[in-house]
Structure formats: C-alpha cells, structure tokens
Amino acid sequence: MRVLYLSPSGGLGGAERALLEGIRALRSLEPSWTIGLISLDDGPLIRELRSHGADATVLPVPEVFAAAGESGRSRAATLLQLTRGAGPLAGYARAFRRAVRAWGPDLVHSNGIKTHVLGAWSQPAAPLVWHVHDYLSSRGVSARLLRHHRRAAALVLANSRSVAADVVSVLGRGTPVDTIYNAVDSGRFTPQGPRIDLDALSGLAPAGPGVVRIGIVATFARWKGHAVFLKAIAELSAAHRFRAYIIGGPVYRTGTASQVTREELEALVQTLGLKDRVGFAGFVEEPARAYRSLDIVVHASTEPEPFGLSIAEAMACGCAVVISDAGGAREIGEPERTCLGHTPGDVTDLARQVSRLLDDQRLRTRLGEAAGALVRERFTTRRFAESLRTVYARLASAHCRV
C-alpha cells in the first residue's frame, strides 16, 4: 500500500510528533508499504522521516497562508488574512494537487486543518483521511471550511473521545469518526536513560543537590498556559527548594497573535521576581531526556487539551504530572491515581497541587510509577499502528469496491 501523509508543519509540535510515532510504528509493522509525506514547510519532522526512509517532500506554502491562524485572532482578522492570500493560494493549490496525484497514493492521510482543506481541493483518486488534533468548535473559520468540504473525507480520525464528540457537533451526526489515541514509544520514553543539564541549557548556575525540578514542556501557543505556570511558581513557598524550567518554543508560523514570545515570558519572570528560579531551556530535540531531568511536569493549558501528548510522554518517563483537568487530558491521567489535576487557568489551584508534590516525595514516586504502567498498557505505538492499519485496509477495500 502507498500511504501519503500531508502535514501543515515541518516542526515538531504535538500533532507532528504523534504523526512521526505513527509512521515509525507503521513502517515496522508493514515494511513493504511505501510511506510518503508532503509538508507545507521544512523542519525537524522532515529530517526525521527521511532518516527513517520515508519519501518526505517540502512544498513551501505562500507566507500569507502559512501565517494564517485563528488562535488569538478574531474571525474577521482571519478572513482578512485568507482573503489577502487568495491569489497566491490558488496557484499553490494547483501545484499541491499535481504533487499529490503524481505520488499516486492508495490512501491520503492529512494531519492538520490547512492540509485537510488542501487535500479536499486536490481531489485525490484515493480515500482521504482527516486526522483532527484540535477542537473545531473553537475555530469558526476552519469549522466553516471543513463543513463545506466534509464529503471529501472518507473518515475523520480524532485523537480523543472529547475531540470526536466535538467533530460530530461541528460537522454533523452523519460524519464518520473513529477515535485513535496518540502513542508513546515506550522504548524511548522510559524512566531510565540519558538526561540533560537543564541549568546549563538555561544559562543558570548549577542548582545543587536536593533541588526539585519543575517543568512545562510545550510549544509557545498562548493557550498552553506559560503565564499561569509562572504565576503558580511565584505562589510557591520560598521555603521550598526548587527550580522551574520552560522547555520548548514557537513551532508554527502563525506569529505573536497565537504564540507567546520568549521576551514576553522573560519580562513576566522579572516582574514576578523569579529570575534565579526559572530557566529557559529552549527546544529539546530528544524530549525524553528533558522529562527524565524533571521531577514534576506541569500541564497548564488554559483551554481543554485535545489529547496532551506531553502528558503521556512525561508519565511514561515516570514523572509526577499535574494536568489541566479538562478535555482529552482527562482520558490520559486519573487524578490522585496517576497524576494530580488542577482547574484550567486557576493559578492558586495549580500552585497548591505542585506544592503537594514538593512536600511529598513518596507521592511523586507513587504517581510516577502508576503513570508509567498506564502509558505502557494503553498508549503503545503498536496499538496505534495496528489501529491505523485496520482503518487504512477498510477504507482501501471499500474504495476498490466502488
């Protein structure tokens, strides 16, 4: 089978890392299959796929379309941005269609909203799968576009039951939807293995023994809650021996309307008086090393999380995790058994839960061990790949009968 993936980004945000894990596992499960990818821009995803023998092509999208995004923008501003890019986008869509058809796929799997639309426009002579990693109901313009093109998709995959319910609410009850949870490679994300010096990466003096390390590992999307994280850190008692780290950076090309900048966060650190207690480690290409270097991982999203791959990865590495208790994150961790939960956006509640972990090493250990066992049971790459293989075979068979 020839499977062509479409990705809006060549970066490595959660959706792209989920895609990468799926392709790795699928290649192991079905080595005879031919795997390809067309991405709208370059980045580490492309390099990773090429290193695994996949045919990864970059077809750079016009900047005006690449920068279009709804997070942090009004509907009017988003529509204006798209209108400005209509001319260049029409020519790009034709080139995109030629590239898809020239590849000759048996199935096309789109991994983001922009490629969902472009995939529909390309009208491939093969089933088209939309893999949805976001809540469409929070994206008015995208929801309208996808409703208009929904018949182009043979199937919509959702990364959680929460997202699946949202897809149906936006696209209609007749929309075919399957839920497949993202996967974590338990061979790489383990408690044992190399770590990194977060202090050196952050330009800080060594923290010394006995210091508890707290981190947020996320892209710089505004809704990921970096400001909530920092304000919660500021509420912790000065008696606690800890250091906090912000790991990650801007991944997408949608600009400061949807992404916070490092300068903004550094200014907030100064305002909160946290200069010596917070480090900026930047993007880490091997996130497992970062998780192993932390004692507590905080998930601080202010909006419901569609899935929360960083939560599952941190749990697999045996970290004690505090989740923002809403959306798909609830389908990963069980508060008080495999993690702690806080009310999204509630600084004081987050600080209280982190403080519990700072005070109780045995609680950290118990949660980390239970979390690792859960991930190894429920979120395996083999399960993910087998689920994809089943879906692909069903769609390809149905397409052949038409």
C-alpha positions in Angstrom: 0.0 0.0 0.0 1.1 3.5 -0.8 0.2 6.0 2.0 0.8 9.7 1.6 0.7 11.9 4.6 0.0 15.7 4.5 1.4 18.0 7.2 0.9 21.7 7.6 4.1 22.0 9.5 7.6 20.5 9.4 8.1 21.4 13.1 7.6 19.0 16.0 4.6 20.1 17.9 2.3 17.5 19.5 0.4 16.7 16.2 3.6 16.2 14.3 5.3 14.1 17.0 2.1 11.9 17.0 2.4 11.6 13.3 6.1 10.7 13.5 5.5 8.0 16.1 2.6 6.6 13.9 4.8 6.4 10.8 7.7 4.8 12.6 5.4 2.1 14.1 3.6 1.5 10.8 6.9 1.1 8.9 7.9 -1.6 11.5 4.5 -3.3 11.2 4.3 -3.1 7.4 7.8 -2.8 6.0 6.6 -3.4 2.4 4.3 -0.3 2.4 5.6 2.9 0.8 5.3 5.9 3.0 5.4 9.5 1.8 4.8 12.9 3.1 4.1 16.4 1.7 4.7 19.2 4.2 3.9 22.9 3.8 7.3 23.9 5.3 10.6 22.4 6.3 11.8 21.4 9.8 12.9 18.5 12.0 9.9 16.4 11.1 11.2 16.2 7.5 14.7 15.3 8.7 13.4 12.6 11.0 11.2 11.0 8.3 13.9 11.0 5.8 16.2 9.3 8.3 13.6 6.5 8.5 13.5 6.1 4.8 10.2 7.9 4.1 9.8 10.0 1.0 9.4 13.4 2.5 8.8 16.4 0.2 8.6 20.1 1.2 6.2 22.2 -0.9 6.6 25.7 0.7 3.2 27.4 1.1 2.9 31.2 0.5 3.8 33.1 3.7 0.4 34.8 3.9 -1.3 31.4 4.1 1.4 29.9 6.4 0.8 32.8 8.9 -2.9 32.4 8.9 -4.2 31.1 12.2 -7.3 31.6 14.4 -5.9 31.3 17.9 -5.7 34.8 19.3 -7.4 36.4 16.2 -10.9 37.5 15.6 -12.9 35.8 12.8 -12.8 39.0 10.8 -8.9 39.2 11.1 -8.6 35.5 10.0 -10.9 36.0 7.0 -8.9 39.2 6.0 -5.7 37.2 6.1 -7.1 34.4 4.0 -8.5 36.9 1.5 -5.1 38.6 1.1 -3.7 35.2 0.3 -6.3 34.1 -2.2 -4.3 34.8 -5.3 -1.1 33.1 -4.3 -3.0 30.3 -2.7 -4.9 29.4 -5.9 -1.7 28.8 -7.8 -0.3 26.9 -4.8 -3.4 24.6 -4.7 -2.8 23.6 -8.3 0.8 22.7 -7.6 -0.3 20.8 -4.5 -2.9 18.8 -6.5 -0.2 17.9 -9.1 2.2 16.7 -6.4 -0.5 14.5 -4.7 -1.6 13.0 -7.9 1.9 12.4 -9.1 2.7 10.5 -6.0 -0.1 8.0 -6.8 -1.3 7.2 -3.3 -3.7 4.4 -2.3 -4.7 6.5 0.7 -4.1 10.1 1.8 -3.8 11.0 5.5 -4.0 14.7 6.4 -2.6 15.7 9.8 -3.8 19.3 10.1 -6.6 21.8 9.2 -4.7 23.5 6.4 -3.9 20.2 4.7 -7.5 19.0 5.3 -8.7 21.8 3.0 -5.8 21.4 0.5 -6.3 17.6 0.5 -10.0 18.1 -0.4 -9.1 20.6 -3.1 -6.6 18.1 -4.6 -9.4 15.6 -5.1 -7.1 12.5 -4.9 -8.1 9.3 -6.6 -7.9 7.6 -3.2 -9.6 7.8 0.2 -8.8 11.0 2.2 -8.5 10.8 6.0 -8.7 13.9 8.1 -6.8 13.4 11.4 -8.2 16.0 13.8 -6.0 17.1 16.7 -7.9 20.2 17.7 -11.4 21.3 18.8 -13.0 22.6 15.6 -15.8 24.4 17.5 -13.2 26.9 18.8 -12.1 27.7 15.2 -15.1 29.4 13.4 -13.5 29.9 10.0 -11.9 26.5 9.9 -15.1 24.8 11.0 -17.0 26.5 8.2 -14.4 25.4 5.6 -14.3 21.9 6.8 -18.1 21.6 6.9 -18.1 22.8 3.3 -15.6 20.1 2.3 -16.6 17.3 4.7 -17.8 14.9 1.9 -14.2 14.8 0.6 -13.1 13.0 3.7 -13.8 9.2 3.8 -13.1 9.2 7.5 -12.2 11.6 10.3 -9.8 10.3 13.0 -9.9 12.0 16.4 -7.1 11.8 19.0 -9.6 11.6 21.9 -13.2 10.9 22.5 -13.6 14.5 23.5 -12.4 15.7 20.1 -14.5 13.1 18.4 -17.6 14.5 20.1 -16.6 18.0 19.0 -16.1 16.8 15.4 -19.6 15.4 15.3 -21.1 18.6 16.8 -19.4 20.7 14.1 -19.5 18.5 11.0 -22.8 16.8 11.7 -24.0 13.4 13.0 -23.5 11.7 9.7 -19.8 12.3 9.8 -17.8 9.0 10.0 -15.5 9.4 13.0 -13.1 7.0 14.7 -11.0 7.7 17.8 -7.4 6.5 17.9 -5.3 7.7 20.9 -1.8 9.1 20.2 1.1 6.8 21.0 4.2 7.0 23.1 7.3 4.9 22.2 7.9 3.1 25.4 11.4 2.1 24.1 12.5 5.7 24.2 10.3 7.3 26.8 11.4 5.4 29.9 12.5 6.5 33.4 15.9 5.1 32.7 18.2 6.7 30.2 20.3 9.8 29.4 19.3 13.2 31.0 20.3 16.7 30.1 21.7 19.6 32.1 18.8 22.0 32.2 20.7 24.5 34.2 23.5 24.7 31.5 20.9 24.9 28.7 19.2 27.7 30.5 22.4 29.6 31.3 21.8 29.2 35.1 24.3 28.3 37.8 24.0 24.7 39.0 21.0 24.3 41.3 22.8 21.9 43.6 21.7 18.6 45.2 18.2 18.2 46.7 16.6 20.8 44.4 13.3 19.6 43.0 13.0 20.4 39.3 9.6 21.5 37.9 9.0 22.0 34.2 6.5 22.8 31.5 7.2 21.2 28.1 5.1 22.8 25.4 5.0 24.8 22.2 4.6 28.6 22.8 0.9 28.6 21.8 -0.8 31.1 24.1 -3.3 28.7 25.4 -0.6 26.3 26.7 -0.6 28.4 29.9 3.0 29.5 30.3 1.9 32.6 32.2 -0.3 30.5 34.5 2.7 28.2 35.2 4.9 31.2 36.1 2.4 32.8 38.3 1.8 29.5 40.1 5.6 29.1 40.6 5.6 32.6 42.1 2.9 31.5 44.7 5.0 28.6 46.0 6.6 29.0 49.4 10.1 30.4 49.4 11.0 27.6 51.8 10.7 25.0 49.1 14.0 24.1 47.3 13.0 24.0 43.6 13.9 25.4 40.2 11.4 25.7 37.3 12.1 25.4 33.6 10.3 26.4 30.4 11.2 23.8 27.7 10.1 24.4 24.1 9.5 27.3 21.9 7.5 28.7 18.9 6.9 25.9 16.4 4.4 27.3 13.9 4.5 30.3 11.6 1.3 32.0 12.9 3.0 34.8 14.7 2.5 36.5 18.0 -1.3 36.6 17.8 -1.4 32.9 18.6 2.1 32.4 20.2 3.7 33.9 23.2 7.3 35.1 22.7 10.2 34.3 24.9 10.7 38.1 25.5 7.2 38.3 27.0 7.8 35.4 29.3 11.2 36.7 30.4 9.6 40.0 31.2 7.0 38.2 33.3 9.8 36.3 35.1 11.4 39.6 36.0 8.1 41.1 37.2 7.4 38.1 39.4 10.9 38.1 40.9 11.8 34.7 39.6 15.0 35.4 37.7 17.1 32.9 39.7 14.4 30.3 39.9 13.3 30.0 36.3 15.3 28.8 33.3 14.5 28.8 29.6 15.9 25.6 28.1 14.5 26.1 24.6 13.6 23.4 22.2 14.9 20.0 23.1 15.1 17.5 20.1 15.0 14.5 22.4 12.2 15.3 24.8 12.6 12.1 26.8 15.9 13.4 28.2 14.2 16.6 29.3 11.4 14.6 31.1 14.0 12.4 32.9 15.7 15.6 34.1 12.5 16.8 35.8 10.8 15.7 39.0 7.5 17.4 38.3 5.9 18.1 34.9 3.1 20.7 34.7 0.5 20.7 32.0 -1.0 24.2 32.3 -3.3 24.6 29.2 -6.0 27.2 29.8 -8.3 25.6 27.3 -9.4 22.0 27.0 -6.5 19.9 25.7 -7.4 17.7 22.7 -5.1 15.0 23.9 -1.9 16.1 25.5 1.0 14.1 24.1 3.4 15.8 26.5 1.3 14.4 29.4 1.6 10.8 28.2 5.3 11.2 27.4 6.1 12.6 30.9 4.1 9.9 32.5 5.9 7.2 30.5 9.2 8.7 31.9 8.0 8.2 35.5 7.4 11.9 36.2 4.8 13.2 38.7 2.4 15.2 36.4 -0.1 17.9 37.2 -2.7 18.1 34.4 -5.1 20.8 33.4 -8.2 18.7 34.2 -10.4 19.2 31.0 -10.9 17.8 27.5 -8.8 14.9 26.2 -6.3 15.2 29.1 -8.9 13.6 31.3 -8.7 10.5 29.1 -5.0 10.1 29.8 -4.5 10.7 33.5 -6.7 9.8 36.5 -6.2 12.5 39.2 -4.9 11.1 42.6 -4.0 7.7 41.0 -1.7 8.5 38.0 -1.5 12.3 38.3 -2.8 15.4 40.1 -5.3 17.7 38.4 -6.0 21.4 38.6 -8.7 23.7 37.3 -7.6 25.1 33.9 -6.3 28.7 34.3 -6.5 28.6 38.2 -3.1 29.8 39.4 -3.8 29.1 43.0 -5.1 25.6 42.4 -2.1 24.8 40.3 0.3 26.1 42.9 -1.5 24.0 45.6 -1.1 20.8 43.6 2.6 21.5 42.8 3.2 22.3 46.5 1.7 18.9 47.5 4.3 17.2 45.3 7.1 19.4 46.6 6.2 18.4 50.1 5.8 14.6 49.4 8.5 12.7 47.6 6.6 9.4 48.2 3.6 10.9 46.4 5.8 11.9 43.5 7.2 8.3 43.3 3.8 6.6 43.6 2.2 8.8 40.9 5.1 8.4 38.6 5.2 4.6 38.8 1.4 4.2 38.3 1.5 6.7 35.4 4.3 4.8 33.6 2.5 1.5 33.9 -0.7 3.1 32.5 1.0 4.5 29.4 2.8 1.3 28.7 -0.5 -0.5 28.7 -2.8 1.9 26.9 -0.8 4.2 24.6 1.6 1.8 22.8 3.0 2.5 19.3 2.0 -1.0 18.2 -1.7 -0.4 19.2 -1.6 2.9 17.3 -0.1 1.3 14.2 -2.4 -1.6 14.2 -5.4 0.7 14.5 -4.2 2.8 11.5 -3.6 -0.4 9.5 -7.1 -1.6 10.2 -8.6 1.8 9.2 -6.5 2.0 6.0 -7.3 -1.5 4.9 -11.0 -0.9 5.5 -11.0 2.3 3.5 -8.9 0.9 0.7 -11.2 -2.1 0.4 -14.3 0.0 0.3 -12.7 2.3 -2.3 -11.9 -0.7 -4.5 -15.5 -1.9 -4.5 -16.8 1.5 -5.7 
